[in-house]
Amino acid sequence: MRKTYLTDSTILSVYDFHNDEKIFLGKLLYGVSIEDQTFRFDEGQRIITSKIKSQNNLEFITKSNSCYVIDAEPNHFELRLSEFVVMRHLLLSPQEVIEAREKLEREDTEKLH
């Protein structure tokens, strides 16, 4: 199986909310390509995978049967479905999502005062 190797990896746990209930939708992998045997990604390209189907140490198989290998223990990040949609569309990093989240919270606070 051809593999894609990632650095700066984060496991994304995506949640939605319905009637104040937190609903788990799945885990995906975010990272930056450092080598790609599938020839789909350029070096340095940000990647957000499909749902993680299985994990064996630092190797992940996704729902689309792609194999990703990360170079270190991943970070973990929880986000809302709406944040994930924007993250995937703009290929944002988890840190950029956190910055956007904090900016929106500051703006909401300012509007209330």
Long-range contacts (C-beta under 8 A, 24 or more apart in sequence): 1-67, 2-37, 2-38, 2-67, 3-37, 3-38, 3-59, 3-67, 3-68, 3-69, 4-33, 4-35, 4-36, 4-37, 4-38, 4-40, 4-41, 4-47, 4-66, 4-67, 4-68, 4-69, 5-33, 5-34, 5-35, 5-36, 5-68, 5-69, 5-70, 5-71, 6-31, 6-32, 6-33, 6-34, 6-47, 6-68, 6-69, 6-70, 6-71, 7-31, 7-32, 7-34, 7-70, 7-71, 7-72, 8-32, 8-93, 9-70, 9-71, 9-72, 9-74, 9-75, 10-74, 10-75, 10-76, 10-77, 10-94, 11-52, 11-74, 11-75, 11-76, 11-77, 12-48, 12-77, 12-79, 12-84, 12-87, 12-94, 13-76, 13-77, 13-78, 13-79, 14-79, 14-80, 14-81, 14-84, 15-78, 15-79, 15-80, 15-81, 16-80, 16-81, 17-80, 25-81, 26-51, 26-52, 27-51, 27-52, 28-52, 28-62, 28-84, 29-60, 29-62, 29-68, 29-70, 29-74, 30-77, 30-93, 30-94, 31-68, 31-70, 31-74, 34-71, 38-66, 46-91, 46-93, 48-87, 48-88, 48-91
